[in-house]
Amino acid sequence: MKETYQRELLQSQLETQNQTLEYVGQELHDNIGQMLSVAMLHLNGLEEELAQSTHQSAVRRMVESIEGTITAVRQLSKTLDKSTVKRFGLTESLNLELERIRQTGRYQTSLRVLGQPYALGDEVGIILFRMAQESLNNALKHARAKNLTIEADYQPDTFTLRILDDGQGFDQTKVAARELSQSGSGLHNLRQRAQLLGGTCTIDSRPGAGTRVSITLPQPSAQ
């Protein structure tokens, strides 16, 4: 009964998270995106008026900057919307997330697909995508990495999603020994979500050697 309660509670938390992220994504797309588009129209008009002015190049740089911001906002809104995973699949959604990170100019990213891809189911795909986002977010905040890699490994009996970085790594023993007030919930959440899917999540890291998060699930037809 306790395990059932925990699974239902986690499922409820995931649904709430998805609803919140979808709302934020919609607001970014509809409101922030619209405001930026209006600003673009004004700047385009100003650029035409300053065709012969020394200020035209500065306006052009502003136009290009806002164009890049609009693209970034649109990509971010897609990665926050769970329907993106349903429409395009897990690997394409992961590729979009990595592309968004790569466009910051601070990281090199890559996606590797191993084996022959098969359907994992919409809900499983959404949860795996959120887990990948959380792992990438941890790397961006703490790892000081230069390269981020995701591997989607489709084997006959298992599916494994790996998120790897070449950052500074961490001492897992010290992290596990932290007091509650100093401990984050990220790694615990990853393990809980993997358990909800009937799988496991392992974190392999040590100082100076980067971090590898491996999420392994039974292949749907093998369950």
Residue frames relative to the residue before (quaternion, step in Angstrom):
aa qw qx qy qz dx dy dz
M 1.0000 0.0000 0.0000 0.0000 0.00 0.00 0.00
K 0.6371 0.5286 -0.3262 0.4564 3.56 1.02 -0.83
E 0.6622 0.5053 -0.3057 0.4612 3.59 0.93 -0.89
T 0.6390 0.5217 -0.3207 0.4655 3.58 1.01 -0.83
Y 0.6442 0.5230 -0.3125 0.4623 3.56 0.99 -0.88
Q 0.6663 0.5064 -0.3042 0.4551 3.59 0.93 -0.91
R 0.6478 0.5143 -0.3170 0.4640 3.57 1.03 -0.80
E 0.6593 0.4984 -0.3053 0.4730 3.58 0.98 -0.85
L 0.6375 0.5241 -0.3204 0.4650 3.58 1.03 -0.79
L 0.6624 0.4956 -0.3027 0.4732 3.58 0.94 -0.89
Q 0.6344 0.5279 -0.3294 0.4587 3.58 0.99 -0.81
S 0.6440 0.5167 -0.3118 0.4701 3.56 1.02 -0.82
Q 0.6433 0.5211 -0.3170 0.4629 3.58 1.00 -0.81
L 0.6502 0.5176 -0.3080 0.4631 3.57 1.01 -0.83
E 0.6444 0.5139 -0.3188 0.4680 3.57 1.00 -0.82
T 0.6453 0.5140 -0.3146 0.4695 3.58 1.01 -0.84
Q 0.6396 0.5225 -0.3202 0.4640 3.58 0.98 -0.85
N 0.6610 0.5123 -0.3083 0.4535 3.57 0.90 -0.92
Q 0.6509 0.5161 -0.3134 0.4602 3.57 0.97 -0.87
T 0.6602 0.5082 -0.3044 0.4617 3.57 0.98 -0.88
L 0.6756 0.4925 -0.2933 0.4637 3.57 0.91 -0.92
E 0.6301 0.5260 -0.3333 0.4640 3.57 1.03 -0.76
Y 0.6368 0.5252 -0.3259 0.4609 3.58 1.00 -0.83
V 0.6595 0.4977 -0.3065 0.4726 3.58 0.91 -0.94
G 0.6523 0.5239 -0.3117 0.4504 3.58 0.96 -0.86
Q 0.6569 0.5064 -0.3060 0.4674 3.56 1.00 -0.83
E 0.6406 0.5188 -0.3172 0.4689 3.56 1.03 -0.80
L 0.6338 0.5230 -0.3288 0.4655 3.58 1.00 -0.81
H 0.6947 0.4860 -0.2770 0.4522 3.56 0.88 -0.98
D 0.7712 0.4079 -0.2041 0.4440 3.56 0.73 -1.11
N 0.7868 0.3375 -0.1715 0.4874 3.58 0.87 -0.91
I 0.7238 0.4071 -0.2578 0.4939 3.60 0.60 -1.09
G 0.6478 0.5236 -0.3163 0.4540 3.58 0.95 -0.85
Q 0.6583 0.5083 -0.3044 0.4643 3.55 1.00 -0.85
M 0.6491 0.5177 -0.3166 0.4586 3.60 0.96 -0.84
L 0.6554 0.5020 -0.3083 0.4727 3.58 1.00 -0.79
S 0.6346 0.5305 -0.3281 0.4564 3.57 1.04 -0.75
V 0.6324 0.5153 -0.3234 0.4796 3.58 1.05 -0.76
A 0.6343 0.5221 -0.3262 0.4676 3.58 0.99 -0.83
M 0.6187 0.5505 -0.3299 0.4531 3.57 1.08 -0.76
L 0.6411 0.5302 -0.3224 0.4516 3.57 0.96 -0.87
H 0.6601 0.5036 -0.3042 0.4671 3.58 0.94 -0.90
L 0.6803 0.4888 -0.2975 0.4579 3.58 0.93 -0.88
N 0.6149 0.5397 -0.3494 0.4566 3.58 1.05 -0.69
G 0.6457 0.5104 -0.3082 0.4769 3.56 1.06 -0.81
L 0.6514 0.5124 -0.3079 0.4672 3.55 1.00 -0.85
E 0.6240 0.5489 -0.3367 0.4427 3.58 1.03 -0.79
E 0.6500 0.5098 -0.3124 0.4691 3.58 1.01 -0.80
E 0.6591 0.5135 -0.3093 0.4542 3.57 1.00 -0.84
L 0.7455 0.3790 -0.2052 0.5084 3.58 1.11 -0.71
A 0.1688 0.8455 -0.4940 0.1122 3.57 1.22 0.54
Q 0.7780 0.3030 -0.1607 0.5264 3.57 0.97 -0.79
S 0.5409 0.6463 -0.3854 0.3757 3.58 1.25 0.17
T 0.5688 -0.5877 0.4572 0.3492 3.54 -1.27 0.47
H 0.6249 0.5553 -0.3314 0.4374 3.58 1.26 -0.33
Q 0.4555 0.7173 -0.4464 0.2805 3.60 1.21 -0.21
S 0.6512 0.5269 -0.3261 0.4381 3.60 0.94 -0.83
A 0.6320 0.5233 -0.3322 0.4652 3.60 1.07 -0.72
V 0.6458 0.5042 -0.3164 0.4782 3.57 1.00 -0.82
R 0.6276 0.5421 -0.3345 0.4476 3.59 1.02 -0.81
R 0.6425 0.5124 -0.3214 0.4705 3.60 1.02 -0.81
M 0.6350 0.5206 -0.3252 0.4691 3.58 1.05 -0.75
V 0.6282 0.5330 -0.3262 0.4635 3.57 1.00 -0.85
E 0.6803 0.4882 -0.2916 0.4624 3.59 0.87 -0.94
S 0.6293 0.5362 -0.3279 0.4571 3.57 1.06 -0.76
I 0.6838 0.4680 -0.2866 0.4809 3.59 0.92 -0.90
E 0.5979 0.5512 -0.3635 0.4545 3.59 1.06 -0.66
G 0.6615 0.5009 -0.2956 0.4734 3.57 0.97 -0.87
T 0.6440 0.5196 -0.3169 0.4635 3.57 1.04 -0.79
I 0.6293 0.5292 -0.3307 0.4632 3.59 0.99 -0.81
T 0.6480 0.5105 -0.3127 0.4708 3.58 0.95 -0.86
A 0.6639 0.5078 -0.3016 0.4587 3.58 0.94 -0.91
V 0.6462 0.5159 -0.3169 0.4645 3.59 0.99 -0.84
R 0.6548 0.5105 -0.3146 0.4601 3.59 0.95 -0.83
Q 0.6599 0.4961 -0.3115 0.4705 3.57 0.96 -0.83
L 0.6495 0.5160 -0.3181 0.4589 3.57 0.96 -0.84
S 0.6490 0.5194 -0.3255 0.4505 3.59 0.94 -0.85
K 0.6317 0.5289 -0.3324 0.4591 3.59 1.08 -0.66
T 0.6970 0.4728 -0.2901 0.4544 3.59 0.89 -0.87
L 0.6420 0.5068 -0.3291 0.4719 3.60 1.22 -0.33
D 0.6603 0.5062 -0.2903 0.4727 3.58 1.24 -0.41
K 0.3879 -0.7513 0.4801 0.2336 3.59 -0.55 1.12
S 0.5588 0.6070 -0.4011 0.3979 3.62 1.15 -0.40
T 0.5332 0.6171 -0.4081 0.4103 3.60 1.21 -0.40
V 0.6585 0.4929 -0.3033 0.4811 3.58 0.99 -0.86
K 0.6498 0.5185 -0.3184 0.4556 3.57 0.99 -0.81
R 0.7064 0.4737 -0.2641 0.4549 3.58 0.96 -0.86
F 0.8323 0.2605 -0.0897 0.4810 3.56 0.78 -1.04
G 0.5330 -0.6409 0.4088 0.3715 3.60 1.22 -0.21
L 0.6853 -0.5244 0.3333 0.3799 3.52 -1.29 0.42
T 0.7159 0.4689 -0.2924 0.4268 3.61 0.68 -1.03
E 0.6492 0.5040 -0.3277 0.4659 3.60 0.97 -0.76
S 0.6422 0.5126 -0.3188 0.4724 3.59 1.05 -0.74
L 0.6322 0.5180 -0.3229 0.4773 3.59 1.04 -0.77
N 0.6356 0.5325 -0.3198 0.4585 3.56 1.02 -0.81
L 0.6335 0.5255 -0.3153 0.4724 3.58 1.06 -0.81
E 0.6484 0.5154 -0.3132 0.4646 3.59 0.98 -0.85
L 0.6728 0.4868 -0.2958 0.4720 3.58 0.93 -0.86
E 0.6192 0.5403 -0.3349 0.4609 3.57 1.06 -0.75
R 0.6303 0.5325 -0.3253 0.4618 3.58 1.00 -0.83
I 0.6703 0.4830 -0.2966 0.4790 3.60 0.97 -0.84
R 0.6479 0.5362 -0.3187 0.4372 3.58 0.96 -0.88
Q 0.6571 0.5423 -0.3133 0.4195 3.59 1.01 -0.77
T 0.5206 0.6073 -0.4313 0.4173 3.60 1.23 -0.09
G 0.4241 -0.7276 0.4421 0.3088 3.56 1.25 -0.41
R 0.6263 0.5694 -0.3267 0.4205 3.58 1.27 0.02
Y 0.7877 0.2438 -0.1128 0.5544 3.58 1.23 -0.39
Q 0.2981 -0.6702 0.6395 0.2301 3.49 -1.37 0.44
T 0.0635 -0.8169 0.5732 0.0040 3.60 -0.83 0.90
S 0.0006 0.7903 -0.6128 -0.0049 3.56 -1.22 0.50
L 0.2006 -0.7487 0.6221 0.1102 3.52 -1.25 0.65
R 0.0841 -0.7853 0.6129 0.0241 3.56 -0.85 1.02
V 0.1360 -0.7651 0.6260 0.0649 3.55 -0.92 0.96
L 0.1034 -0.8102 0.5769 0.0021 3.55 -0.60 1.21
G 0.7837 0.2761 -0.2192 0.5114 3.57 -0.99 0.78
Q 0.5999 -0.5491 0.4423 0.3782 3.53 -1.35 -0.22
P 0.3970 -0.7529 0.4650 0.2434 3.64 -0.41 1.16
Y 0.0134 -0.7689 0.6392 0.0023 3.54 -1.19 0.70
A 0.6394 -0.5549 0.3756 0.3771 3.57 -1.26 0.45
L 0.2212 -0.7768 0.5800 0.1062 3.54 -1.01 0.91
G 0.5386 -0.5911 0.4163 0.4326 3.58 1.24 -0.39
D 0.5992 -0.6175 0.3789 0.3409 3.57 -1.01 0.84
E 0.6992 0.4762 -0.2932 0.4454 3.59 0.75 -1.00
V 0.6386 0.5102 -0.3265 0.4747 3.57 0.98 -0.82
G 0.6471 0.5319 -0.3137 0.4471 3.58 0.95 -0.88
I 0.6543 0.5145 -0.3094 0.4598 3.57 0.97 -0.87
I 0.6718 0.4880 -0.3031 0.4676 3.60 0.89 -0.92
L 0.6451 0.5114 -0.3223 0.4674 3.60 0.96 -0.81
F 0.6387 0.5256 -0.3235 0.4595 3.57 1.00 -0.80
R 0.6558 0.4942 -0.3121 0.4778 3.60 0.95 -0.83
M 0.6341 0.5217 -0.3310 0.4649 3.60 1.03 -0.74
A 0.6380 0.5112 -0.3221 0.4773 3.58 1.01 -0.78
Q 0.6352 0.5262 -0.3266 0.4615 3.59 0.98 -0.84
E 0.6675 0.4983 -0.3080 0.4597 3.58 0.92 -0.88
S 0.6486 0.5125 -0.3163 0.4654 3.58 1.01 -0.81
L 0.6518 0.5001 -0.3094 0.4789 3.57 0.99 -0.84
N 0.6396 0.5299 -0.3222 0.4543 3.57 0.99 -0.82
N 0.6199 0.5296 -0.3336 0.4732 3.59 1.05 -0.77
A 0.6573 0.5106 -0.3058 0.4622 3.57 0.98 -0.88
L 0.6608 0.5126 -0.3109 0.4516 3.58 0.95 -0.87
K 0.7062 0.4728 -0.2633 0.4565 3.57 1.00 -0.81
H 0.8476 0.2499 -0.0656 0.4635 3.57 0.84 -0.98
A 0.6821 0.5797 -0.3033 0.3266 3.59 0.97 -0.79
R 0.1931 -0.7754 0.5626 0.2121 3.60 1.08 -0.73
A 0.2796 0.7900 -0.4901 0.2398 3.54 1.00 0.88
K 0.3380 -0.7083 0.5767 0.2269 3.53 -1.36 0.26
N 0.7847 0.2217 -0.0992 0.5703 3.56 1.16 -0.66
L 0.0795 -0.7769 0.6244 0.0123 3.55 -0.95 0.98
T 0.0297 -0.8137 0.5793 -0.0362 3.56 -0.79 1.02
I 0.1103 -0.7537 0.6428 0.0809 3.54 -1.13 0.75
E 0.1105 -0.7687 0.6276 0.0553 3.55 -1.04 0.89
A 0.1148 -0.7489 0.6494 0.0659 3.56 -0.93 0.96
D 0.0684 -0.8433 0.5317 -0.0382 3.56 -0.21 1.34
Y 0.1025 -0.8130 0.5731 0.0032 3.57 -0.31 1.33
Q 0.0228 0.7909 -0.6084 0.0610 3.56 -0.33 1.28
P 0.6948 -0.5060 0.2973 0.4157 3.63 -1.16 0.47
D 0.8023 0.2862 -0.1393 0.5050 3.60 0.95 -0.82
T 0.7994 0.1824 -0.0865 0.5659 3.58 1.17 -0.44
F 0.2134 -0.7114 0.6477 0.1697 3.50 -1.36 0.42
T 0.0479 -0.8010 0.5968 0.0052 3.58 -0.89 0.94
L 0.1444 -0.7557 0.6357 0.0625 3.51 -0.96 0.99
R 0.0591 -0.8081 0.5860 -0.0063 3.56 -0.68 1.13
I 0.1058 -0.7594 0.6402 0.0485 3.55 -1.02 0.90
L 0.0228 -0.8356 0.5455 -0.0609 3.56 -0.47 1.23
D 0.0122 -0.7738 0.6324 0.0334 3.54 -1.18 0.64
D 0.3879 -0.7166 0.5326 0.2288 3.57 -1.23 0.49
G 0.3232 0.7949 -0.4559 0.2363 3.55 1.15 0.67
Q 0.7898 -0.3730 0.2437 0.4216 3.52 -1.33 -0.32
G 0.3675 -0.7476 0.4869 0.2627 3.61 1.21 -0.27
F 0.1871 -0.7752 0.5884 0.1337 3.56 -1.29 -0.13
D 0.5187 -0.6139 0.5017 0.3199 3.53 -1.31 0.41
Q 0.3379 -0.7825 0.4864 0.1920 3.59 -0.33 1.23
T 0.6118 0.5565 -0.3548 0.4360 3.60 1.06 -0.67
K 0.6724 0.4882 -0.2958 0.4713 3.57 0.96 -0.86
V 0.6404 0.5210 -0.3279 0.4593 3.58 1.00 -0.81
A 0.6685 0.5055 -0.3004 0.4553 3.59 0.94 -0.88
A 0.7028 0.4768 -0.2637 0.4573 3.59 1.13 -0.65
R 0.4422 0.7080 -0.4581 0.3055 3.61 1.21 -0.04
E 0.5212 -0.6079 0.4989 0.3315 3.50 -1.23 0.57
L 0.6844 -0.5104 0.3321 0.4010 3.55 -1.21 0.54
S 0.6634 0.5277 -0.3058 0.4335 3.60 0.95 -0.85
Q 0.7300 0.4057 -0.2237 0.5025 3.59 1.19 -0.53
S 0.6392 0.5676 -0.3096 0.4164 3.55 1.26 -0.32
G 0.3515 -0.7147 0.5647 0.2163 3.56 -1.02 0.85
S 0.4724 -0.6905 0.4776 0.2684 3.55 -1.27 0.32
G 0.4118 0.7688 -0.4337 0.2265 3.58 1.30 -0.16
L 0.7114 0.4487 -0.2688 0.4693 3.58 0.73 -1.05
H 0.6303 0.5282 -0.3278 0.4650 3.57 1.04 -0.79
N 0.6445 0.5267 -0.3191 0.4532 3.58 0.96 -0.84
L 0.6315 0.5366 -0.3322 0.4505 3.58 0.99 -0.82
R 0.6768 0.4843 -0.2968 0.4683 3.58 0.88 -0.90
Q 0.6389 0.5315 -0.3254 0.4509 3.58 0.99 -0.80
R 0.6804 0.4939 -0.2952 0.4538 3.56 0.89 -0.89
A 0.6225 0.5227 -0.3394 0.4734 3.57 1.04 -0.74
Q 0.6444 0.5217 -0.3142 0.4625 3.56 1.02 -0.81
L 0.6054 0.5590 -0.3408 0.4526 3.56 1.07 -0.75
L 0.7126 0.4343 -0.2422 0.4949 3.58 1.08 -0.75
G 0.5471 -0.6312 0.3928 0.3847 3.58 1.26 0.04
G 0.6350 0.5299 -0.3209 0.4615 3.56 1.24 0.39
T 0.4577 -0.6549 0.5231 0.2966 3.53 -1.28 -0.43
C 0.1575 -0.7495 0.6331 0.1124 3.52 -1.30 0.44
T 0.0302 -0.7948 0.6060 -0.0121 3.57 -0.73 1.07
I 0.1882 -0.7615 0.6128 0.0958 3.54 -1.11 0.78
D 0.0813 -0.7871 0.6114 0.0008 3.55 -0.75 1.11
S 0.2661 0.7603 -0.5482 0.2249 3.58 -0.47 1.18
R 0.0777 0.7566 -0.6490 0.0178 3.51 -1.25 0.54
P 0.6650 -0.5347 0.3282 0.4052 3.59 -1.09 0.62
G 0.8358 0.1955 -0.1721 0.4833 3.54 -0.90 1.02
A 0.7278 0.4391 -0.2323 0.4727 3.61 1.22 -0.12
G 0.5896 -0.6089 0.3734 0.3770 3.59 1.15 0.40
T 0.3690 -0.7135 0.5561 0.2133 3.53 -1.36 -0.09
R 0.0906 -0.7676 0.6330 0.0440 3.55 -1.12 0.79
V 0.1076 -0.7608 0.6385 0.0438 3.55 -0.81 1.09
S 0.0523 -0.8105 0.5832 -0.0160 3.58 -0.70 1.12
I 0.0834 -0.7838 0.6154 0.0019 3.56 -0.70 1.18
T 0.0309 -0.8262 0.5612 -0.0382 3.58 -0.47 1.20
L 0.0407 -0.7918 0.6087 -0.0302 3.54 -0.87 1.07
P 0.5174 -0.5910 0.4944 0.3721 3.58 -1.17 0.43
Q 0.5348 -0.5988 0.4788 0.3553 3.58 -1.06 0.72
P 0.6116 -0.6162 0.3382 0.3631 3.63 -0.79 1.00
S 0.7211 0.4410 -0.2632 0.4651 3.60 0.81 -0.91
A 0.6472 0.5272 -0.3138 0.4524 3.56 1.30 -0.33
Q 0.5373 0.6400 -0.3986 0.3779 3.58 1.31 -0.19
